[in-house]
Amino acid sequence: MPTTTKTKAKTKKKKSKIVSGKNLVIVESPAKAKTIEKYLGRNYKVVASVGHIRDLKKSSMSVDIENDYEPQYINIRGKAPLINSLKKEAKAAKAVYLASDPDREGEAISWHLAHILNLPIEEKNRVVFNEITKDAVKNAFKEPRSIDVDLVDAQQARRILDRLVGYSISPILWKKVKKGLSAGRVQSIALKLIVDRENEINAFVPQEYWSIDGEFKKGTKKFKAAFWGVDGKKKALNNNEDVIEVMERLSGPDFNVDKVEKKERRRNSPLPYTTSSLQQDAANKINFRTRKTMMVAQQLYEGLTLGSQGHQGLITYMRTDSTRISPVAQGAAANFIVDKFGEKYSKHGSKVKNSAGAQDAHEAIRPSNVFNTPEAIAKYLDKDQLKLYTLIWNRFVASQMTAAIFDTVKVTLSQNGVIFIANGSQIKFDGYLVIYNDSDKNNVLPEMLQGESVKKVNLKPEQHFTQPPARYSEATLVKTLEEIGVGRPSTYAPTLETIQKRYYARLVSKRFEPTELGEIVNKLVVEFFPNIVNTEFTAEMEKDLDEVEDGKRKWVSVVDQFYKPFEKELTKAEGEMEKIIIKDEPAGFDCDVCGHPMVIKLGRYGKFYACSNFPDCRNTKAIVKDIGVMCPKCHEGHVIERKTKKNRLFYGCDRYPDCDFTSWDKPVGRDCPKSGHFLIEKKVRGGGKQVVCSDAECDYEEEKQK
């Protein structure tokens, strides 16, 4: 379509003028640019590079293995107009400052910008700040430094290692299994953890065991105690015979109080968030996926407009493995806590020890201004931003508060050598729990003295079976990767996303379940590339890369140390890995286009129905699950499970688009006796479910089911 004069005028108007004599500041994101320009004033112009401007080619390895693993960078396609604009701006500027994020990736972006703009590498033009507040930004510009080449080398080494692994193993998997597959350092270990856990579950043999829970009373006050053992020794109840043996020793209602132990117990406040602990808590407490957590945290870091306060960054940088808090932030938190709760609640000045392996490049994740309480700024944040900010704010304030103190009581009861134990606790001083309650409710026991007797109300024997280990959720997988020292804060979210995009694993009820394809790929990688999935080897490599960052090692030697043995594994895999044919399964019905039998194929995004007469017939159908309920809207179609583009499960009519019925909750096939609307099954806390009316204004509900 030809461009009209009016459109040209609009386009021209949008272009920003290049004003000479100003200081030019380059950041990654336009939102960040807008905030920082307000803080710095009219002598500065702030523009965005929109992430990286140079990278390795996507179409090839782009690493010269024969020449010290030299990376072959190119300008990213589509960024030529932006690069030309940055060059013009830099040429006209009084000075150029590079203010990308304060991590390896940010340092690499600044290094690439310096290369493109011909800025001397030793020039003090690098500005870093851990929070986007006026004071932090202005102070950072008072002390610019030169680009940290060690930090850049550490980023380059990781990038090159990932290229060597991904672009070497993936083509082999393409040849031997199917196109579109990939392998990676952290990705392959994450997949192996998922597959290993599934194998544990499949091999698990449940073991029977029993418990005896008792209800007792002292005077009119009732309390609970559990069977512990007999004749002074702890006893396991392995079967019903063991229970009968114990129960036969008991006769009357009176039990003796053998021992009463009272102790004072302290529970220290939690540490402030690191990236991984934030991801875990966001998953467990506010139901955020890992990717969503990082996306919303980025928005809070870059800042939002808070009415008359203007645009402000709300949290410190969200990619960190440190629990350190600056003295200034500690002081502000202490003032807030003393004002709000009193002197005895503040633990101002306490030092926090970082976990082993933490880089401590930044502070922990905390609010930039503790006086911006969630309640005070709620109206300026959307629902998701407020949920995450509240989580971060509460955790930080709690971390600066004193321990909670409990009075605990342990009472030992017995009759004819059969021992029951009752445990009770009561909060003596709430401490940090006043704002961050992660404690169980008080379990107060009646006052008892040694030698007294209490009455048995009832005893309840119950059979149990041991349960297999649970599949990994996003939160527990991140926690495990961190514990074994694999990956770094910035890698967890993209890793979990990749294993799902490749259809190596899928989330079923928020737990990772390996697919057939994932199990095949894992088996091949484990067999032919053992070091890639060796957690100790990978954790050691992470330490080597950290030494590159600290200037203790050269990145080429670290890469070479990995690649030499890896190259031999590649040669072996090329020659010895057998081609795997994933056979199509019969679908059990014929194609409605050509009449040939339909089959179930395994594609990049999972299984689907396809005509066996391919390529002459290209008919395909999605595999859907019929839940056995008639559509409550049209009463003709069946309700089936469907998924959104973001893989979220919902329910819809199989006659779509003729019938547009949809529901996030599962219809149960019955109507509400009160309103006549269809009934749905809702999940409830604790893992149960409850049938309720689909009409929000109707209060009909049935008994909760476990």
For each residue, the residues with C-beta under 8 A, 3 or more apart:
1:
2:
3: 7 8
4: 7 8
5: 8 9
6: 9 10
7: 3 4 10 11
8: 3 4 5 11 12
9: 5 6 12 13
10: 6 7 13 14
11: 7 8 14 15
12: 8 9 15
13: 9 10
14: 10 11
15: 11 12
16:
17:
18: 88 89 92
19: 22 45 92
20: 92 93 94
21: 92 93 94
22: 19 43 44 45 93 94
23: 40 43 44 45 93 94 95 96 97
24: 44 45 47 89 90 93 94 95 96 97
25: 33 36 37 40 44 45 46 47 96 97 99 127
26: 46 47 48 49 86 96 97 98 99 100 110 113
27: 32 33 36 46 47 48 49 99 100
28: 32 48 49 50 51 100 101 106 109
29: 32 33 48 50 51 302
30: 33 34 48 50
31: 34 35 299 302 303
32: 27 28 29 35 36 48 132 302 303
33: 25 27 29 30 36 37 46 47 48
34: 30 31 37 38 46 311
35: 31 32 38 39 132 302 303 311 312 313
36: 25 27 32 33 39 40 46 99 132 137
37: 25 33 34 40 44 45 46
38: 34 35 310 311
39: 35 36 134 137 138
40: 23 25 36 37 43 44 46 137 138 141
41: 44
42:
43: 22 23 40
44: 22 23 24 25 37 40 41
45: 19 22 23 24 25 37 89 93
46: 25 26 27 33 34 36 37 40 99
47: 24 25 26 27 33 85 86 89
48: 26 27 28 29 30 32 33
49: 26 27 28 52 53 82 86 100 109 113
50: 28 29 30 79 82
51: 28 29 109
52: 49 55 76 108 109 112
53: 49 75 76 79 82 83 86 109 112 113 116
54: 73 74 75 76 112 115 116
55: 52 73 74 76
56: 62 63 71 72 73 74 159 163
57: 60 62 72 74
58:
59:
60: 57 167
61: 65 163 164 167 168
62: 56 57 71 72 73 74 163
63: 56 69 70 71 72 160 163 164 167
64: 67 68 69 70 71 72
65: 61 69 164 563
66:
67: 64 70
68: 64 556
69: 63 64 65 160 164 556 559 560 563
70: 63 64 67
71: 56 62 63 64 156 159 160
72: 56 57 62 63 64
73: 54 55 56 62 112
74: 54 55 56 57 62
75: 53 54 79 80 83 116
76: 52 53 54 55 79
77:
78:
79: 50 53 75 76 82 83
80: 75 83 84
81: 84 85
82: 49 50 53 79 85 86
83: 53 75 79 80 86 87 116
84: 80 81 87 88
85: 47 81 82 88 89
86: 26 47 49 53 82 83 89 90 113 116 117
87: 83 84 90 91 116 117
88: 18 84 85 91 92
89: 18 24 45 47 85 86 92 93
90: 24 86 87 93 96 117 119
91: 87 88
92: 18 19 20 21 88 89
93: 20 21 22 23 24 45 89 90 96
94: 20 21 22 23 24
95: 23 24 125
96: 23 24 25 26 90 93 117 119 125
97: 23 24 25 26 125 126 127 141 144
98: 26 109 110 113 114 119 125 126 127 147
99: 25 26 27 36 46 126 127 128 129 140
100: 26 27 28 49 105 106 107 109 110 113
101: 28 105 106 109 317 319
102: 106 128 129 130 317 361 362
103: 106 107 317 319 361 362 490
104: 107 108 151 152 154 155 158 490 549
105: 100 101 108 109 155 490
106: 28 100 101 102 103 109 110 128
107: 100 103 104 110 111 126 147 148 151 152 155
108: 52 104 105 111 112 151 152 155 156 159
109: 28 49 51 52 53 98 100 101 105 106 112 113
110: 26 98 100 106 107 113 114 126 147
111: 107 108 114 115 121 147 149 152
112: 52 53 54 73 108 109 115 116
113: 26 49 53 86 98 100 109 110 116 117 119
114: 98 110 111 117 119 120 121 123 125 147
115: 54 111 112 118
116: 53 54 75 83 86 87 112 113
117: 86 87 90 96 113 114
118: 115
119: 90 96 98 113 114 123 125
120: 114 123
121: 111 114 146 147 149
122: 146
123: 114 119 120 146
124: 144 145 146
125: 95 96 97 98 114 119 144 146 147
126: 97 98 99 107 110 144 145 146 147 148
127: 25 97 98 99 140 141 144
128: 99 102 106 140 145
129: 99 102 132 136 137 139 140
130: 102 136 316 317 362 363
131: 136 301 313 315 316 317 368
132: 32 35 36 129 136 137 301 302 303 312 313 368
133: 136 137 312 313 368 369
134: 39 137 138
135: 138 139
136: 129 130 131 132 133 139 140 368
137: 36 39 40 129 132 133 134 140 141
138: 39 40 134 135 141 142
139: 129 135 136 142 143
140: 99 127 128 129 136 137 143 144
141: 40 97 127 137 138 144
142: 138 139
143: 139 140
144: 97 124 125 126 127 140 141
145: 124 126 128 148
146: 121 122 123 124 125 126
147: 98 107 110 111 114 121 125 126 152
148: 107 126 145 151 152
149: 111 121 152 153
150: 153 154 548 549 550 551
151: 104 107 108 148 154 155 549
152: 104 107 108 111 147 148 149 155 156
153: 149 150 156 157 548 549 554 555
154: 104 150 151 157 158 545 546 548 549 555
155: 104 105 107 108 151 152 158 159
156: 71 108 152 153 159 160 555
157: 153 154 160 161 545 548 555 558 559
158: 104 154 155 161 162 545
159: 56 71 108 155 156 162 163
160: 63 69 71 156 157 163 164 555 559
161: 157 158 164 165 185 541 559 562
162: 158 159 165 166 184 185
163: 56 61 62 63 159 160 166 167
164: 61 63 65 69 160 161 167 168 559 562 563 566
165: 161 162 168 169 183 184 185 188 532 566
166: 162 163 169 170 182 183 184
167: 60 61 63 163 164 170 171
168: 61 164 165 171 172 566 570
169: 165 166 172 173 182 183 525 529 532 570 573
170: 166 167 173 174 181 182 183
171: 167 168 174 175
172: 168 169 175 176 570 573 574 577
173: 169 170 176 177 178 181 182 183 521 524
174: 170 171 177 178 179 180 181
175: 171 172 579
176: 172 173 524 577 578 579 580
177: 173 174 181 517 520 521 524 579 580 582
178: 173 174 181 517 582 602
179: 174
180: 174 502 604
181: 170 173 174 177 178 502 517 521
182: 166 169 170 173 187 498 502
183: 165 166 169 170 173 187 188 521 525 529 532
184: 162 165 166 187 188 495 498
185: 161 162 165 188 189 532 538 541
186: 189 190 481 486 487 491 495 538
187: 182 183 184 190 191 495 498 499
188: 165 183 184 185 191 192 522 525 529 532 533
189: 185 186 192 193 481 484 486 532 533 535 538
190: 186 187 193 194 477 481 495 496 499
191: 187 188 194 195 499 504 505 514 518 521 522 525
192: 188 189 195 196 522 525 526 533
193: 189 190 196 197 472 477 480 481
194: 190 191 197 198 471 472 477 499 504 505 512 513 514 518
195: 191 192 198 199 514 518 519 522
196: 192 193 199 200
197: 193 194 200 201 469 471 472
198: 194 195 201 202 471 513 514 519
199: 195 196 202 203
200: 196 197 203 204 468 469
201: 197 198 204 468 469 471
202: 198 199
203: 199 200
204: 200 201 468 469
205:
206: 465 466 467 468
207: 238 465 466
208: 238 239 463 464 465
209: 236 237 238 464 465 466
210: 237 238 239 240 242 243 461 462 463 464
211: 226 227 237 461 462 464
212: 226 227 237 243 246 247 420 459 460 461 462
213: 224 225 226 227 459 460 462
214: 224 225 226 227 420 456 457 458 459 460
215: 222 223 224 456 457 458 459 460
216: 222 223 224 225 255 413 420 422 454 455 456 457
217: 220 221 222 223 446 454 455 457
218: 221 223 446 447 448 452 454 455
219: 446
220: 217
221: 217 218 446
222: 215 216 217 457
223: 215 216 217 218 422 424 445 446
224: 213 214 215 216 422
225: 213 214 216 411 413 420 421 422
226: 211 212 213 214 420 421 422
227: 211 212 213 214 237 246 418 419 420
228: 234 235 412 419 420 421
229: 232 233 234 235 419
230: 233 235 246 249 417 418 419
231: 417
232: 229 417 419
233: 229 230
234: 228 229
235: 228 229 230 242 246
236: 209 242
237: 209 210 211 212 227 242 243 246
238: 207 208 209 210 242
239: 208 210 242 243
240: 210 243 244 463
241: 244 245
242: 210 235 236 237 238 239 245 246
243: 210 212 237 239 240 246 247 461
244: 240 241 247 248
245: 241 242 248 249
246: 212 227 230 235 237 242 243 249 250 418
247: 212 243 244 250 459 461
248: 244 245
249: 230 245 246 415 416 417 418
250: 246 247 415 416 418 456 459
251: 415 416
252: 415
253: 455 456
254: 415 453 454 455 456
255: 216 413 414 415 420 453 454 455 456
256: 413 414 415 451 452 453
257: 260 411 412 413 448 449 450 451 452 453 454
258: 412 413 414 419 450
259: 410 411 412 450
260: 257 409 410 411 412 448 449 450
261: 409 410 411
262: 407 408 409
263: 407 408 410
264: 405 406 407 408 428
265: 405 406 407 408 425
266: 403 404 405 406
267: 403 404 405 406 431 433 439
268: 403
269: 347 398 399 400 401 402 403 404 431 432 436
270: 395 398 399 432 436 438
271: 274 277 323 352 364 399
272: 323 325 352 364 365 366 395 396 399
273: 277 278 281 364 365 366 392 395 396
274: 271 277 278 320 321 322 323 358 364 365 489
275: 278 279 318 319 320 321 365 489 490 492
276: 279 280 321 478 479 481 482 489 492
277: 271 273 274 280 281
278: 273 274 275 281 282 293 297 318 365 391 392
279: 275 276 282 283 290 293 294 474 475 478 492 493
280: 276 277 283 284 475 476 478 479
281: 273 277 278 284 285 391 395 475
282: 278 279 285 286 288 290 292 293 388 391
283: 279 280 287 288 289 290 293 473 474 475
284: 280 281 475
285: 281 282 391
286: 282 387 388 391
287: 283
288: 282 283 292 293 296 384 387 388
289: 283 292 293 474
290: 279 282 283 293 294 474 475 478 492 493 496 497
291: 294 295 493 496 497
292: 282 288 289 295 296 384
293: 278 279 282 283 288 289 290 296 297 388 493
294: 279 290 291 297 298 318 493
295: 291 292 298 299
296: 288 292 293 299 300 384 385 388
297: 278 293 294 300 301 315 318 365 388
298: 294 295 301 302 318
299: 31 295 296 302 304 385
300: 296 297 303 304 313 314 315 318 385 388 389 392
301: 131 132 297 298 313 314 315 316 317 318
302: 29 31 32 35 132 298 299 313
303: 31 32 35 132 300 311 312 313 314
304: 299 300 311 312 314 380 381 385
305: 310 311 312 380
306: 309 310 311 312 372 377 380
307: 380
308:
309: 306 312
310: 38 305 306
311: 34 35 38 303 304 305 306
312: 35 132 133 303 304 305 306 309 368 369 372
313: 35 131 132 133 300 301 302 303 368
314: 300 301 303 304 367 368 369 372 377 389
315: 131 297 300 301 318 365 366 367 368 389 392
316: 130 131 301 320 362 363 364 365 366 367 368
317: 101 102 103 130 131 301 320 362 363 365
318: 275 278 294 297 298 300 301 315 365
319: 101 103 275 362 489 490
320: 274 275 316 317 361 362 363 364 365 489
321: 274 275 276 354 355 357 358 359 360 482 488 489
322: 274 354 358 359 360 361 362 363 364
323: 271 272 274 352 353 354 355 358 364
324: 352 354 360 363 364
325: 272 329 330 333 352 363 364 366 396 399 400
326: 329 330 363
327: 330 331
328: 331 332
329: 325 326 332 333 363 366 370
330: 325 326 327 333 334 348 349 400
331: 327 328 334 335 348
332: 328 329 335 336 369 370 371
333: 325 329 330 336 337 346 348 370 396 397 400
334: 330 331 337 338 346 348 349 400
335: 331 332 338 339
336: 332 333 339 340 370 371 397
337: 333 334 340 341 345 346 348 397 400 401
338: 334 335 341 342 343 345 346
339: 335 336
340: 336 337
341: 337 338 345 346 401 434 435
342: 338 345
343: 338 346
344: 402 429
345: 337 338 341 342 401 402 431 432 434
346: 333 334 337 338 341 343 400 401 402
347: 269 350 400 401 402 403
348: 330 331 333 334 337 400
349: 330 334
350: 347
351:
352: 271 272 323 324 325 399
353: 323
354: 321 322 323 324 358 360
355: 321 323 358
356:
357: 321 485 542 543 546
358: 274 321 322 323 354 355
359: 321 322 488 546 549
360: 321 322 324 354
361: 102 103 320 322
362: 102 103 130 316 317 319 320 322
363: 130 316 317 320 322 324 325 326 329 366
364: 271 272 273 274 316 320 322 323 324 325 396 399
365: 272 273 274 275 278 297 315 316 317 318 320 392 396
366: 272 273 315 316 325 329 363 370 392 396
367: 314 315 316 370 372 389 392 393 396
368: 131 132 133 136 312 313 314 315 316 372
369: 133 312 314 332 372
370: 329 332 333 336 366 367 393 396 397
371: 332 336 376
372: 306 312 314 367 368 369 376 377 393
373: 376 377 393
374: 377 378 386 389 390 393 394
375: 378
376: 371 372 373
377: 306 314 372 373 374 380 381 389
378: 374 375 381 386
379:
380: 304 305 306 307 377
381: 304 377 378 385 386 389
382: 385 386
383: 386 387
384: 288 292 296 387 388
385: 296 299 300 304 381 382 388 389
386: 374 378 381 382 383 389 390
387: 286 288 383 384 390 391
388: 282 286 288 293 296 297 300 384 385 391 392
389: 300 314 315 367 374 377 381 385 386 392 393
390: 374 386 387 393 394
391: 278 281 282 285 286 387 388 394 395
392: 273 278 300 315 365 366 367 388 389 395 396
393: 367 370 372 373 374 389 390 396 397
394: 374 390 391 397 398 435 436
395: 270 272 273 281 391 392 398 399 436
396: 272 273 325 333 364 365 366 367 370 392 393 399 400
397: 333 336 337 370 393 394 400 401 435 436
398: 269 270 394 395 401 432 435 436
399: 269 270 271 272 325 352 364 395 396 432
400: 269 325 330 333 334 337 346 347 348 396 397
401: 269 337 341 345 346 347 397 398 431 432 434 435 436
402: 269 344 345 346 347 429 431 432
403: 266 267 268 269 347 431 432
404: 266 267 269 427 429 430 431 432 433 439
405: 264 265 266 267 427 428 429 431
406: 264 265 266 267 425 426 427 428
407: 262 263 264 265 425 426 428
408: 262 263 264 265 423 424 425
409: 260 261 262 422 423 424 425 445
410: 259 260 261 263 421 422 423 424
411: 225 257 259 260 261 421 422 423 424 445 448
412: 228 257 258 259 260 419 420 421
413: 216 225 255 256 257 258 419 420 421 422 454
414: 255 256 258 417 418 419 420
415: 249 250 251 252 254 255 256 418 456
416: 249 250 251
417: 230 231 232 249 414
418: 227 230 246 249 250 414 415
419: 227 228 229 230 232 258 412 413 414
420: 212 214 216 225 226 227 228 255 412 413 414
421: 225 226 228 410 411 412 413
422: 216 223 224 225 226 409 410 411 413 445
423: 408 409 410 411 443
424: 223 408 409 410 411 443 444 445
425: 265 406 407 408 409 440 442 443
426: 406 407 442 443 444
427: 404 405 406 430 433 439 442
428: 264 405 406 407
429: 344 402 404 405
430: 404 427 433 434
431: 267 269 345 401 402 403 404 405 434
432: 269 270 345 398 399 401 402 403 404 435 436
433: 267 404 427 430 436 437 438 439
434: 341 345 401 430 431
435: 341 394 397 398 401 432
436: 269 270 394 395 397 398 401 432 433
437: 433
438: 270 433
439: 267 404 427 433
440: 425 443
441:
442: 425 426 427
443: 423 424 425 426 440
444: 424 426
445: 223 409 411 422 424 448
446: 217 218 219 221 223
447: 218
448: 218 257 260 411 445 452 454
449: 257 260 452
450: 257 258 259 260
451: 256 257
452: 218 256 257 448 449
453: 254 255 256 257
454: 216 217 218 254 255 257 413 448
455: 216 217 218 253 254 255
456: 214 215 216 250 253 254 255 415 459
457: 214 215 216 217 222
458: 214 215
459: 212 213 214 215 247 250 456
460: 212 213 214 215
461: 210 211 212 243 247
462: 210 211 212 213
463: 208 210 240
464: 208 209 210 211
465: 206 207 208 209
466: 206 207 209
467: 206 470
468: 200 201 204 206
469: 197 200 201 204
470: 467 473 476 511
471: 194 197 198 201 508 511 512 513
472: 193 194 197 476 477 480 511 512
473: 283 470 476 477 510 511 512
474: 279 283 289 290 477 478 496 507 510 512
475: 279 280 281 283 284 290 478 479
476: 280 470 472 473 479 480
477: 190 193 194 472 473 474 480 481 496 512
478: 276 279 280 290 474 475 481 482 492 496
479: 276 280 475 476 482 483
480: 193 472 476 477 483 484
481: 186 189 190 193 276 477 478 484 486 487 492 495
482: 276 321 478 479 485 487 492
483: 479 480
484: 189 480 481 535 539
485: 357 482 535 538 539 542 543
486: 186 189 481 535 538 539 542
487: 186 481 482 491 492 495 542
488: 321 359 491 542
489: 274 275 276 319 320 321 492
490: 103 104 105 275 319 493 494
491: 186 487 488 494 495
492: 275 276 279 290 478 481 482 487 489 495 496
493: 279 290 291 293 294 490 496 497
494: 490 491 497 498
495: 184 186 187 190 481 487 491 492 498 499
496: 190 290 291 474 477 478 492 493 499 500
497: 290 291 493 494 500 501
498: 182 184 187 494 495 501 502
499: 187 190 191 194 495 496 502 504 505 512 518
500: 496 497 503 504 505 506 507 647
501: 497 498
502: 180 181 182 498 499 517 518 604
503: 500 506 515 517 518 603 604 605 606
504: 191 194 499 500 514 515 517 518 521 522
505: 191 194 499 500 512 513 514 515 518
506: 500 503 512 513 515 606 647
507: 474 500 510 511 512 513 647
508: 471 511 513
509:
510: 473 474 507
511: 470 471 472 473 507 508
512: 194 471 472 473 474 477 499 505 506 507
513: 194 198 471 505 506 507 508
514: 191 194 195 198 504 505 518 519 522
515: 503 504 505 506 518 519 606
516: 519 520 582 602
517: 177 178 181 502 503 504 520 521 582 602
518: 191 194 195 499 502 503 504 505 514 515 521 522
519: 195 198 514 515 516 522 523
520: 177 516 517 523 524 580 582
521: 173 177 181 183 191 504 517 518 524 525
522: 188 191 192 195 504 514 518 519 525 526 533
523: 519 520 526 527
524: 173 176 177 520 521 527 528 573 577 580
525: 169 183 188 191 192 521 522 528 529 532 533
526: 192 522 523 529 530 533
527: 523 524 530
528: 524 525 569 572 573 576 577
529: 169 183 188 525 526 532 533 566 569 573
530: 526 527 533 534 569
531: 534 537 538 562 565 566 569
532: 165 169 183 185 188 189 525 529 538 566
533: 188 189 192 522 525 526 529 530 538
534: 530 531 537 538
535: 189 484 485 486 538 539
536: 539 540
537: 531 534 540 541
538: 185 186 189 485 486 531 532 533 534 535 541 542
539: 484 485 486 535 536 542 543
540: 536 537 543 544
541: 161 185 537 538 544 545 558 562
542: 357 485 486 487 488 538 539 545 546
543: 357 485 539 540 546 547
544: 540 541 547 548 553 558 561
545: 154 157 158 541 542 548 549 555 558
546: 154 357 359 542 543 549 550
547: 543 544 550 552 553 558
548: 150 153 154 157 544 545 551 552 553 554 555 558
549: 104 150 151 153 154 359 545 546
550: 150 546 547
551: 150 548
552: 547 548
553: 544 547 548 557 558
554: 153 548 557 558
555: 153 154 156 157 160 545 548 558 559
556: 68 69 559 560
557: 553 554 560 561
558: 157 541 544 545 547 548 553 554 555 561 562
559: 69 157 160 161 164 555 556 562 563
560: 69 556 557 563 564
561: 544 557 558 564
562: 161 164 531 541 558 559 565 566
563: 65 69 164 559 560 566 567
564: 560 561 567 568
565: 531 562 568 569
566: 164 165 168 529 531 532 562 563 569 570
567: 563 564 570 571
568: 564 565 571 572
569: 528 529 530 531 565 566 572 573
570: 168 169 172 566 567 573 574
571: 567 568 574 575
572: 528 568 569 575 576
573: 169 172 524 528 529 569 570 576 577
574: 172 570 571 577
575: 571 572
576: 528 572 573
577: 172 176 524 528 573 574
578: 176
579: 175 176 177
580: 176 177 520 524
581:
582: 177 178 516 517 520 602
583:
584: 599 600 601 610 612
585: 599 600
586: 597 599 600
587: 597 598 599 600 609
588: 598
589: 597 598
590: 595 596 597 598
591: 594 595 596 597 598 611 612 613 617 619
592: 619
593: 611 617 619
594: 591 611 613 616 617 619
595: 590 591
596: 590 591 611 612 613 617
597: 586 587 589 590 591 612
598: 587 588 589 590 591 609 610 611 612 619 621
599: 584 585 586 587 609 610 611 612
600: 584 585 586 587 607 608 609 610 623
601: 584 607 608 609 610
602: 178 516 517 582 606 607
603: 503 606 607 608
604: 180 502 503
605: 503
606: 503 506 515 602 603 623
607: 600 601 602 603 623
608: 600 601 603 620 621 622 623
609: 587 598 599 600 601 620 621 622 623
610: 584 598 599 600 601 614 619 620 621
611: 591 593 594 596 598 599 614 617 618 619 620
612: 584 591 596 597 598 599
613: 591 594 596 616 617
614: 610 611 617 618
615: 618
616: 594 613
617: 591 593 594 596 611 613 614
618: 611 614 615
619: 591 592 593 594 598 610 611
620: 608 609 610 611
621: 598 608 609 610
622: 608 609
623: 600 606 607 608 609
624: 640 641 642 654
625: 640 641
626: 638 639 640 654
627: 638 639 640 641 651 666 667
628: 638 669
629: 632 638 639 667 668 669
630: 635 636 637 638 639 669
631: 634 635 636 637 638 639 653 654 655 659 661
632: 629 635 639 661 667 671 678
633: 653 659 660 661
634: 631 637 653 655 658 659 661
635: 630 631 632
636: 630 631 655 659
637: 630 631 634 653 654 655 658 659 661
638: 626 627 628 629 630 631 653 654
639: 626 627 629 630 631 632 651 652 653 654 661 663 667
640: 624 625 626 627 651 652 653 654
641: 624 625 627 649 650 651
642: 624 649 650 651 652 662
643: 647 648 649 650
644: 647 648 650
645:
646:
647: 500 506 507 643 644
648: 643 644
649: 641 642 643
650: 641 642 643 644 662 663 664
651: 627 639 640 641 642 662 663 664 665 666 667
652: 639 640 642 656 661 662 663
653: 631 633 634 637 638 639 640 656 659 660 661 662
654: 624 626 631 637 638 639 640
655: 631 634 636 637 658 659
656: 652 653 659 660 661
657: 660
658: 634 637 655
659: 631 633 634 636 637 653 655 656
660: 633 653 656 657
661: 631 632 633 634 637 639 652 653 656
662: 642 650 651 652 653
663: 639 650 651 652 666 667 680 694
664: 650 651
665: 651 680 681 682 694
666: 627 651 663 680 681
667: 627 629 632 639 651 663 678 679 680 681 694
668: 629 678 679 680 681 691
669: 628 629 630
670: 678 679 691
671: 632 676 677 678 679
672: 675 676 677 678 679 693 694 695 698 700
673: 700
674: 693 698 699 700
675: 672 693 695 697 698 700
676: 671 672
677: 671 672 693 694 695 698
678: 632 667 668 670 671 672 694
679: 667 668 670 671 672 691 692 693 694 700
680: 663 665 666 667 668 691 692 693 694
681: 665 666 667 668 689 690 691
682: 665 689 690 691 692
683: 687 688 689
684: 688 689 690 704
685: 688
686:
687: 683 706
688: 683 684 685 704 705 706
689: 681 682 683 684 704 705
690: 681 682 684 701 702 703 704 705
691: 668 670 679 680 681 682 701 702
692: 679 680 682 700 701 702
693: 672 674 675 677 679 680 698 699 700 701
694: 663 665 667 672 677 678 679 680
695: 672 675 677 698
696:
697: 675
698: 672 674 675 677 693 695
699: 674 693
700: 672 673 674 675 679 692 693
701: 690 691 692 693
702: 690 691 692
703: 690
704: 684 688 689 690
705: 688 689 690
706: 687 688
